[in-house]
Amino acid sequence: MIATWSYRLVLALILALVFYYIYPNSDPNPRPSWWNIEIQNSQVSVLNLNMHQSTLDDVSKQLQVKADVAMFTKRTRKDEAPAALHLEAYLEDLYDEGDRVIFGLDASDELLALIKKEAFEPQLFPNDVIRIGISPSLSETMGHLTIRSITVIAGWQVVFEEFKEKFGEPAQFLNDGQGNAHFLYPAMGLDFIQPADGLQILQFVAPDKFEETLLRPLLEIQKQGH
């Protein structure tokens, strides 16, 4: 009888170790309510981070994660003007819901040119997008850059009716001609995007930059789509 119970105890311990390594226990990390979206005095705050005020270092402190930073551009032909350069910080699976978050960063033309010149581990994708990593010598500089935009790619479906109950009706609705519905909230600096096939995207900028940064480019895309 003692031998039988000893065998069972050993087996239980082995099974416990197997489950520990296969299904490690981790603290839950639920998405905060509506990503802590707040508007105060024409300032938009998302995830307790403010446009053109919070830095990439603030992102690390607030969210307790380190973002992957890279610059993106596009390959062009010789007869085309050089493509714009965009510096972004990326977080994947930020919360239990699997949200992905992209922070657009303010950077001077000089810094962008320097990143391009050093071209750390560049990658060319089939759609001609070029990803350029950040040289280790510039990594500390990245932390001091401020956030100019926040894009949330929801990991789980957002019920838009519930979103409207919280934040009101959108000021404008547009279809970009490519199958994406855009619910526009200028006072929030938000373009709430519902792709034809996929999860929602919430793109935030400072409200005073909404027309220039989000609305005008969207109207151009809409014209091209028609």
N, C-alpha and C positions, 0 to 999 in steps of 0.2 A: 504493500500500500504506500509506504514511504517512498519507494523507488518510483512508483507511478506518479505521485504528486511532484517529486523532484523533476521528473521528465516533463510534466506539464508546465512547471514553473520556468524551466529552461526554455521550452518552446515559446511560452508567452513573452519572455524577454527578447528572444530572437525576433519574433513577429513585431514587437514594439519598436525595435531598432530599425527593422525594414520599413515600417510605416513612417518612422521619423525621417528617414532619408528620402523616401519617395514623396511623402506629403509633409514637408517641414512645417512646423508651427511658426506662424508669423503674425505679428500684430496687424489687426485690420486697419486699412487706410481708406475709409469711405470718402467719396467726393463730398466736399462741403456743399451746403444748400445753395443751388444755382451758382456755384463757383464764386460765392461771395461777391456777386455783382452789386456795386453801389455807385450812385451818382450824387455828388455833393458839390454845389457851387460850380457847376459846369466841368467838374473833374470826374473822370470815370476811373473806377477801381475794380480790378478783377483779381481774385485770389489774394486780396489785400496788397496788390501791387498797382502803382499809379503810373499812367503814361507820362513819359518825359520827366519823370521824377525818380522812380525806383530804378536801381541798377541791376545788372546781372548778378552781382554779389548779393543784392537783396533777395533775388530769386532763390539763390542757394540757401540763404538763411531762413527765408519764409517757408520754403517747401521742403527743406532738408534733403535736397538732391542736387547733383551737379549736372548742368545741361551740356549737351554736345554742341559746340559752336562751329559754324562753317559759313563760307561765303558762296553764294550761288550766282551764276551768270549763264549766258547761253552762247553757243558757238554761232558765229555769223560768217557770211561770205565776205569776200574782199570788197565788194561793192556796197555792203551794208554798213550802217553806223554801228559802232561798238555797243553791245548790249549793256543794260544797266547792271550794277552790282548790288546784291542784297546780302546783308549780314544777318544771320539768324541763329538763335539758340533753340535747341530741340529737346523735348522731354517725351519719352514714350512710356505708356502704361503708368501714368502718374498716380492714378487712384485704382481702387478695386474694380471700378467700372471699365478700366482700360483706356481712359482718356489720353489723347496725345495733345501736347501743347507746344506751339511755336511762338517764340518771342522775336519780333523784329527789333533790331538794335540800331540806335542812332550812331552813325560813324561818319567821320569827316572823309572827304574825297581823298585826302592824303593817306589816311589809314587804310582805306579800301585799296588804293593803288599799291601800298606797301604789302598788303596781304596777297594781292594778285602777283606782285613781283616775286615774292618768296614762294608762292605756289606750293604749299605743303600738301603732299599726297593728293594731287588733283585726280578727279574721276570724271570721265565723260560717259553720259548715259545715252541710250538709244534715241531719246527725244531731243538730243543736242544740248541738254542741260549739263552744265559743268559745276561740279562741287569742288571747292578748294578748302582744304583744312587750314587750321590756324597753326602757324609755327609756334613751337614751345616758347620762343623768345617773346612772343606777343600775348601769351595766355593771360598774364597778369593784367595787361591793358584791357582785355575783354571784360573783366569784372567791373570796371569803372564805367562802362557804357550804359546809357539809359535805354529804357524800353520805349519803342515808338508804336508798337502794335502787339496785340495778343490774339492768337488764333487757337481756338479749342476745337479739336476734332473729337466729337463725343464717341465714347466707346460703346454706349448703350443708347437706344432710341430715346429722344426727348419728346415728351408729349407736348406738342405746340400749344394746345388748348390750355394746358396747365401753365405754360410759360406766359401766355397772354393774361391769364388771371393774375399773375404776379407782376408783370411789367407793362400791361396794357396792350392795346392794338398797335400794330406797326403803322408808322406814318405813311408808308408807301410800299407797294408791292411791285416787283419787276420779275419778268422771266427773261433770262439772258439769251434766249434763243438757242441754247445748248442743252436744254433740259433741266436747268437748275432754277429753282424758285428762290427769290431773294426777298426776305421780309426786313424792311429797313427801319431802323430806329435812330434817327440823327441825333436826338438828345442824349442817347447812350453811346453814340459813336459805333453802333453795332449794325453789321450786316449778318442776319440770321439766314444761313443758306441751307436749303433742303435739296440735295441732289436728286435727280430722277431715280438713281439706284445707289443708295448708300446712306451712311449716317450723317447727321447734321453737322454743320460747321458754323461756329460762332466767331466772327472776325471783328475785333474791337480796335478802334483808334481813338485818339482824343476827339471829343465832339467837334471842336473847332477845325479839325482836319478831315472831318467826315466827307464833305463834298469833294474836296480836292483829291483825297486819297482813295476813297471807296466809290462814291457815286459817279464821278466823271468817267473813270475807267470802266465801270459797269455799263454805263450808257453807250460807250464806244463798243464794248463787246456785244451789246444788244443790237446795235446797228449792223455790225459785221455778221451776226447770226441771222439777220433777216436779209 
